[in-house]
Amino acid sequence: MDYFVEPERKVPVVNDVDVLVCGGGFAGVAAAVAAARNGASVMLIERYGFLGGLATGALVITTPPLNNGINREIARRLVDWQSYAPDWAKDDAMDSEFIDSGDNLLPYDPEATKYEFVRMLLEEQVEILFHSYIADTLCTDGHIDGVIIENKGGRSAVRAKFIIDATGDADVAAQAGAPVRTVERPITMMFNMADVDSERALERLGKWTGLKKFMREAIANGEIDFDLGVDADFGAPGIFAADLIHKGQLNIWGGMLYSNQSLDPAQRTRAEIVTRDHAFRMAGFLKKNLPGFENARLEQMSTEVGIRATRNLEGELSPAKKEVVRGAFSDTVARPYLGKDLAVPYRSLLPKKIDNLLVAGRCISADDDIMGRLRLIPVCSATGEAAGVAAAMATAQGISAKAIDVGQLQAQLAEQGVEL
């Protein structure tokens, strides 16, 4: 392979903080807010110009109930905007059954979520830097001294006492040399359609899950002249949620790809092109062929393709499904309710070999048999909150992530409303 050798250069340090949060999805926002509320100076770096990650940018706009710790606060803020679970958004919304219900998926508005997340960070004096990529991590003898970022201003560095990797891809952990593993998950493109006559569509479909059968029949009859990229028996295409925040608005899975090369820019580019093509063709097919869609329009497509996972941490513990469901951990720091109580141990956030790094969100450490559940939004927020509190404690006490008194961490989480 041909290559260039870059000349050595000095990189300006543009900030020096207690806690640096890399990534502004649900995990990163929760981590930044929690760290700041516990006395740390915090900076959050995000590659886009908005917060929420795949939840807002990739239109993953339904979630199991946000019902514990900082999740409950997020729910309250969105209900105030009538932008979360509208059937329940009444005066007593936060005391109603939905907040403690099972794993029913509840819709939220992505634009209100972006807005409230910025408000949450600014209220806690978190410094936000948008449109910036994590380019490299400066790690010496198991300690991260700083993170290299790149943006329109060029290449610079942020020095921090403690780092939280909320990138979703374990980018910082991998760059620092912490053990990670690559994983293969389906890739989809979500899109919203508006102005659907839901009643007429349901007369044909029976229920929204009938869309899969409708599309399967069309494929069998040769009525679809494009490849959805997936066996119609599995996953996409389908209506993921109907009559969301606004009546007649549908959240739809387009086609689907499988790839274990989601970290390869060329393969990821292909996924963007192919799945977006699927979505446009599928929207056109529905308008032409499904009663109730005659006046519908493709309202919004994902900012990026929906990739469920790329890397996962191989942390101090990788619990199996039966352990997470049983929840018998002495170091439980998150307990989201996804139809049943699930417990996440602190060791799942704790990388090996690096003393001032925690990982939060979909790339925490756990066996593959449970990661499909642990990548969901309430878990991302809950692990972010735990990581934020832990990071603030570590910087205040001048200790490593591994040296944190877990009992003290659990007590602090409980004090701020986390039920463990």
URURHU-V130257 format. One record per residue. NEAR is the number of other C-alpha atoms within 12 Angstrom. Layout:
near->NEAR
near->NEAR
This chain:
near->3
near->4
near->5
near->6
near->6
near->6
near->6
near->6
near->8
near->10
near->21
near->19
near->19
near->21
near->27
near->24
near->32
near->37
near->50
near->56
near->57
near->55
near->48
near->50
near->49
near->53
near->50
near->53
near->57
near->49
near->53
near->59
near->50
near->47
near->43
near->38
near->31
near->31
near->26
near->36
near->35
near->45
near->42
near->53
near->44
near->36
near->28
near->27
near->24
near->34
near->41
near->43
near->43
near->42
near->41
near->39
near->33
near->33
near->41
near->42
near->43
near->37
near->42
near->37
near->40
near->44
near->39
near->36
near->37
near->44
near->44
near->33
near->30
near->39
near->41
near->33
near->29
near->35
near->34
near->25
near->23
near->26
near->32
near->39
near->39
near->26
near->23
near->28
near->28
near->20
near->14
near->15
near->24
near->30
near->18
near->18
near->18
near->32
near->36
near->26
near->25
near->20
near->25
near->22
near->27
near->39
near->41
near->44
near->37
near->37
near->25
near->28
near->39
near->33
near->23
near->30
near->40
near->34
near->23
near->31
near->34
near->22
near->17
near->27
near->22
near->35
near->32
near->36
near->34
near->25
near->22
near->29
near->32
near->38
near->25
near->26
near->36
near->29
near->28
near->16
near->14
near->22
near->30
near->36
near->30
near->39
near->46
near->34
near->36
near->26
near->21
near->13
near->16
near->17
near->22
near->28
near->32
near->40
near->31
near->36
near->37
near->49
near->60
near->59
near->55
near->49
near->47
near->44
near->37
near->44
near->38
near->45
near->48
near->35
near->28
near->35
near->28
near->36
near->28
near->31
near->28
near->26
near->30
near->22
near->26
near->29
near->38
near->44
near->45
near->47
near->44
near->41
near->42
near->30
near->26
near->32
near->26
near->32
near->21
near->20
near->32
near->24
near->16
near->21
near->23
near->16
near->21
near->27
near->25
near->23
near->36
near->32
near->25
near->31
near->38
near->25
near->17
near->23
near->24
near->14
near->11
near->12
near->18
near->23
near->16
near->22
near->26
near->37
near->30
near->27
near->20
near->27
near->21
near->20
near->28
near->36
near->41
near->38
near->37
near->35
near->35
near->36
near->32
near->35
near->32
near->25
near->19
near->28
near->31
near->39
near->43
near->44
near->45
near->47
near->42
near->38
near->39
near->30
near->25
near->22
near->24
near->30
near->25
near->14
near->11
near->13
near->19
near->25
near->18
near->22
near->32
near->31
near->22
near->28
near->39
near->35
near->27
near->35
near->39
near->31
near->24
near->43
near->41
near->24
near->28
near->34
near->24
near->18
near->22
near->29
near->23
near->26
near->30
near->23
near->24
near->27
near->27
near->32
near->23
near->27
near->34
near->34
near->25
near->30
near->41
near->38
near->39
near->38
near->38
near->34
near->38
near->44
near->49
near->33
near->34
near->27
near->26
near->34
near->34
near->27
near->23
near->20
near->23
near->36
near->26
near->18
near->25
near->21
near->26
near->19
near->30
near->38
near->46
near->46
near->43
near->46
near->39
near->32
near->21
near->20
near->30
near->35
near->37
near->49
near->42
near->44
near->37
near->41
near->53
near->48
near->43
near->31
near->28
near->36
near->34
near->45
near->52
near->59
near->58
near->63
near->56
near->47
near->50
near->55
near->46
near->41
near->27
near->29
near->19
near->26
near->34
near->25
near->36
near->45
near->44
near->39
near->47
near->47
near->47
near->48
near->50
near->54
near->55
near->52
near->54
near->58
near->57
near->55
near->49
near->53
near->53
near->44
near->38
near->35
near->33
near->23
near->19
near->19
near->21
near->30
near->41
near->29
near->22
near->29
near->23
near->27
near->18
near->20
near->36
near->31
near->22
near->29
near->35
near->23
near->16
near->24
near->23
near->32
near->27
near->32
